[in-house]
Amino acid sequence: MFEKTILDGYAGLIFDMDGTLIDTMPVHARAWGLVGEQFGYRFNSQIMYDLGGATVRTIAAAIMQEAGMPQQHLDEVVLAKRKLSYELLPKESKLLPTFDIVRHYHQQKPIALGSGSHRQMINMLMQKLDIGHYFDAIVSADDVAHHKPHPETFLRCAELAKVEPTRCIVFEDADLGVQAGLSAGMDVFDVRTQEIIKA
């Protein structure tokens, strides 16, 4: 059982979205498989989990390479994946237990969202689940030059939320995100292990 009091010492809370706050990963995995079928290739969706926190373009390139699909089709694959995600996610996404922490600290501490997803996808999910008002700042893949494991996403969250980075804690479910949080000088709560990793 997670004791929320362990967060009392932090000034700001920063959350990843996919797999941390919203249960989207199984839908994304299925979508990758379906996109592979569209193009006549066997896509290994495990690669998406291994690259959790990366952009759809980075994941697509890795999946295509493993499947032996020429990279010249990258743009087509990314477009097909986005189209399918926009169809499937609104119907199948739901909040994960970590969202209870967001509810608990809403209007008590600055809360930011730092995601490798694109702004349009984030906006769609925020609207569908009616949760946008919980966040003081939202940073998407479109808002940064360098994506996770680079710390820019989380540093930008801290800046927009007006909190010192070292006084923030990041909630993450993927290795690239954990690395990004630690590189930003922030402690990280790994939702997979339910443990805090000190910066």
N, C-alpha and C positions, 0 to 999 in steps of 0.2 A: 504494500500500500504506500503510495507516494505522500509524504508529509509536506504540505505546502509551506510550512514554517521554515524549511531549509532555504527558501527563496527570499526570506525577509531581508537578508543582507545585500541583495542586489537592487540596483536603482532602476534597471531596465530589463525587460524580457524580450528576446528575439526568437521567433519561431520559423522554422522551415515549414513548407506547406504539404507537399506530396509525401505521404507516408508518415508524417509527423502529426499534422492537424487534420488532414482529410485523407480518407481511405481511397486513394485513386490508383495505387500501384497495380492491383490486379486488373483493373480496366485498361491501364496503359499496356500491360503485358499482353493482354488479349488483342489489343489493337495492333501491336507490333506483329503478332502472328498473322493477323488478317491482312495487314499490308504486305507482308511477305508473300502470302497466297496470291494477292492481286498481281504481283509482279513475277510469280512463278518461282519464288525462292523460299527456302526454309529459314525463317528468321528465329534466332535464339534469343528469346526475351530475357533470359538470365543476365545477358550483357547489360540490359537496362538497370537491373538491380545492382550489378557490380559498379556501374557508373552513376549511381543515384546522386542527384544534385547537379549533374551535367545538363547542358542544353539538349534539346531534341536533335539538333544538328550533329552534335558530338556523338550522341548515342546512335543515331542513324548511320553515321560513317563507320562506327565500330561494328554494328550489326551487319551492315552490308559487306564489310571486309571479311568477316567470319563466314558469311554465306557465299562468298565468291561472286558478289554482284558488283559490276563496274561502278566506280565512284562518280562517273559522269551522270548517273541517274539520281544523285543525291538530292537535288532540288525537288524532283518529282516525288521521291520517297517521303521527304519532310512534309510536303504539301498533302500527300495522301494520309500520312499519320495525323497531321493536325485536323484534317477534315473529319476523320473517323473519331478522333478524341472529342471533338465538339459535338458529335452525334451521341456518343456513348456516355460521356462523363456526367452530363446533367441528369441523366436517368439513374445512374448507378453509384454516384459518389455519396459518402456519408461522413459525418464527423467522427474522429477518433477520440478516445478518452483524454488525451492530452489537452483537448479543447476546454476541459473543465478548469484547467489552470488559467487559461485566457479569461474565462468567465469570472473566476474568483478574483483576479487582479485587475479587471476592467475598471478604469477610472481611479485605481489606486497607484498604479505604476505605469510608465510609458510602455506600450506594447507595439512591437514592429513585426512585420512579416518579411522574410528574405528568401526568395524562391528562385530556382533556376527555370521556372516556367515563364512563358511570355505573358505580357500584360493582359492581352485579350482573354487568355485562358484563366488567369487569376480573377479578372473582373467577372467572368461568367460564373465561376464557382462561388465567389463572394455574393453575387446576386442570387444564385440558386439556393444557397444555404442561409442567406440573410445574415452574414457575419461581418461584412465590411466595416460596420461602425465600431467594431471592437478594436480596430488597429489605428494607432497614431501615425504610423508610417508603413508603406508597402513598397518594397524594392523588387522589381522583376528582372528577368534576363535582359530586357530591353533598356534597363536603366544603368547598366554597368558595362565597362569595356572588358573587364576580366571576370570570368565566372569561377564558381567553386572548382577547385580547392583554394583559389585566390581569395584573400579576405575582403575584397572590395564590397561584395554584397552586404556583409554584416557591418562593416565600417560605415557604409552609407546609411544603413538602418539606424545605427547609433547617432549619426549626425542629424538625421531627419527627426529622430525622437528626442534630440537634445540631451543625450546622456553620454557620459564618458565611456568609451569602449570597454575599459577595464572594469567598469562597474555593471556590465551587462552579462547575462547568461544566455547562451544559445541552446535551443532545443532542436535536436537533429536525429535522423534515422539512418544516415548514410555516411560512409567513411570520408567522402570528399567534403561533405558539409561539416563534419567534425573537425577535419583538418583546417577548413576555412575559418571556423570559429576560434580555434586555438591560435591560428596565425594572426587573427585580429586582436589577440591578447585577452580573449574572453574565455571564461569557464564554459564547458559544454555539458548539457544533460543529454546523454545518449538514451533515447527512448527504448532502444533494443535491450539494453542491459539495466535500465533504470538507475544508472549511476552517473555522478558528476565527475567529469574529467577536468582537472585543474589546468589552467593555462600555464 
